[in-house]
Amino acid sequence: MRIAGADEGICFNPRVVRGFVAFSRVVGALLVACALAIFLATAVLGTDAREALPWTDATPRLNSALAFLLAGCALLLCRVAPKLSVGLSLAVAALAGIEVVGHVLQATEYAPDARWLGMDASRRMNELAALAFMLLGLVGAAAIMGRAIWLREALVVIVIGIALASWASWGLVLAGEEANLLRRLPVVTALLLLLLCLGWMSAVPTTGLTRIAVADSLGGAFARRLILPALLLPVLITFSLAMGQSRLGLSQSLLYALTAALTGGVITSMIVWVAFLLDRSERLRRTGAAARTEADTDGLTRLANRRALDGALGRIWRDGEDAQLAVLMLDLDNFKSFNDSFGHQAGDEVLRETAGLLRAAVRPGDLVARYGGEEFVILLPGADAAAARRVGQRVLEAFRANAWPRRPVTISIGAAVRQPGDTPDSLLQRADAALYRSKQDGRDRFTADGPA
Ligand SMILES: Nc1nc2c(ncn2[C@@H]2O[C@H](COP(=O)(O)OP(=O)(O)OP(=O)(O)O)[C@@H](O)[C@H]2O)c(=O)[nH]1
């Protein structure tokens, strides 16, 4: 089953859409769990003890934990209680907004850890976290309300950029470089912020940038496989090289060389991956096309079968009322007696020979189909009654002139031309009635539909 996309006719893969929504819920639950763990640790250890621990630098402050708790709940509830979810997201934006104002007011004399509105340093988020939460609170509200989709995506991309740059920056700090503004975003906060971004993008996956990743197409398959590695690999490379420099003492020139080699390797691997995907999809397309052709082909004569004929008639009728069309219905004469006299195998040979004669009698745009048993149908798009008669006569002549191995074989033909108000069935019925008259009148002849 496919869900048609609301815009641009994108078809979404429902299984992938469900997967994205489930991912956003997992992210919501993870954020709630992390926030509760931070609150619990603070309650058990006390604020002072927590501040003294070596990992304090890397974990979210209490206000960040509160923001994660609210945002996680918003993600979990966005489908069941959208209004409550919008409220929670706006609360995140408000909480972070207050912090942003605090940082702006203190910016002239930089004092990030100062008290603000009664909140001490252990509680307050830093300036980058505040900015990111404020943006993500707005993103969450916009995502649930389905508003300002492109602004929402732009904000998400900004926060993803902040989170990734902070990670890379942490690598450089571990390598002994000076602490910088980005490094002030605790590494766990950066990770959870990245997850929150991805969570909001996945919560309503059929809108915005994510809609290509849930598309039921080759583009969708590429996006699903390549976007995350493309986002994360440069950061991981920076991080690991910086660590390599600090732990292994690599020189600057060797570091540059390694960066070039790794980047080249990563880009090449991605291209190879894309090439594999393209190749597989091309092979699947070819196999699918071959299977469709086989399903539309009669095994004995290799002509189009009844299914293909119905499909072709359906297409002609869908294309419009005015298109001219003639139909020939053809039936081998006294075929039962041929079978009885010479056997079924010989009868099959006649059917195959018939297919060749009929194919040779029509133009490339016409369709010859085996209707069943020893009955055939020819569709002549664009043909009128005179053209249909010409084709019918050509078939009769070809049968008469053919060197049949056992005994001469003849064929009877009935023709009908499409009239206003015809359906595929009514047209075939009129051709069949004309064929019946050919049989009645002595076989081996062409009869057109209409008054005798
Ligand atoms: N060999 C062979 N015979 C087939 C096949 N399909 C149908 N037939 C035979 O075609 C014969 C059709 O016989 P009838 O419907 O009585 O028609 P007829 O003998 O051609 O008589 P008229 O149509 O009145 O000229 C039957 O004997 C079927 O067994 C097939 O795939 N192979």
PDBQT file of the ligand as one rigid body, heavy atoms in Angstrom, charges set to zero:
ROOT
HETATM    1  N1  LIG A 501      -4.095 -27.685 -29.973  1.00  0.00    +0.000 N 
HETATM    2  C1  LIG A 501      -4.787 -26.832 -29.259  1.00  0.00    +0.000 A 
HETATM    3  N2  LIG A 501      -6.117 -26.801 -29.360  1.00  0.00    +0.000 NA
HETATM    4  C2  LIG A 501      -6.816 -25.927 -28.660  1.00  0.00    +0.000 A 
HETATM    5  C3  LIG A 501      -6.196 -25.016 -27.803  1.00  0.00    +0.000 A 
HETATM    6  N3  LIG A 501      -7.148 -24.233 -27.232  1.00  0.00    +0.000 NA
HETATM    7  C4  LIG A 501      -8.356 -24.672 -27.724  1.00  0.00    +0.000 A 
HETATM    8  N4  LIG A 501      -8.144 -25.681 -28.579  1.00  0.00    +0.000 N 
HETATM    9  C5  LIG A 501      -9.144 -26.479 -29.333  1.00  0.00    +0.000 C 
HETATM   10  O1  LIG A 501      -9.853 -25.656 -30.243  1.00  0.00    +0.000 OA
HETATM   11  C6  LIG A 501     -11.062 -26.345 -30.533  1.00  0.00    +0.000 C 
HETATM   12  C7  LIG A 501     -12.173 -25.343 -30.687  1.00  0.00    +0.000 C 
HETATM   13  O2  LIG A 501     -13.274 -26.047 -31.148  1.00  0.00    +0.000 OA
HETATM   14  P1  LIG A 501     -14.654 -25.363 -31.391  1.00  0.00    +0.000 P 
HETATM   15  O3  LIG A 501     -14.884 -24.265 -30.368  1.00  0.00    +0.000 OA
HETATM   16  O4  LIG A 501     -15.699 -26.435 -31.431  1.00  0.00    +0.000 OA
HETATM   17  O5  LIG A 501     -14.564 -24.632 -32.738  1.00  0.00    +0.000 OA
HETATM   18  P2  LIG A 501     -14.122 -25.196 -34.182  1.00  0.00    +0.000 P 
HETATM   19  O6  LIG A 501     -13.946 -26.641 -34.160  1.00  0.00    +0.000 OA
HETATM   20  O7  LIG A 501     -12.905 -24.358 -34.557  1.00  0.00    +0.000 OA
HETATM   21  O8  LIG A 501     -15.339 -24.785 -35.014  1.00  0.00    +0.000 OA
HETATM   22  P3  LIG A 501     -15.714 -23.393 -35.598  1.00  0.00    +0.000 P 
HETATM   23  O9  LIG A 501     -15.140 -22.350 -34.629  1.00  0.00    +0.000 OA
HETATM   24  O10 LIG A 501     -17.204 -23.347 -35.569  1.00  0.00    +0.000 OA
HETATM   25  O11 LIG A 501     -15.143 -23.264 -36.915  1.00  0.00    +0.000 OA
HETATM   26  C8  LIG A 501     -11.300 -27.347 -29.404  1.00  0.00    +0.000 C 
HETATM   27  O12 LIG A 501     -11.127 -28.685 -29.909  1.00  0.00    +0.000 OA
HETATM   28  C9  LIG A 501     -10.205 -27.028 -28.415  1.00  0.00    +0.000 C 
HETATM   29  O13 LIG A 501      -9.717 -28.187 -27.761  1.00  0.00    +0.000 OA
HETATM   30  C10 LIG A 501      -4.772 -25.063 -27.681  1.00  0.00    +0.000 A 
HETATM   31  O14 LIG A 501      -4.135 -24.305 -26.940  1.00  0.00    +0.000 OA
HETATM   32  N5  LIG A 501      -4.114 -25.991 -28.441  1.00  0.00    +0.000 N 
ENDROOT
TORSDOF 0
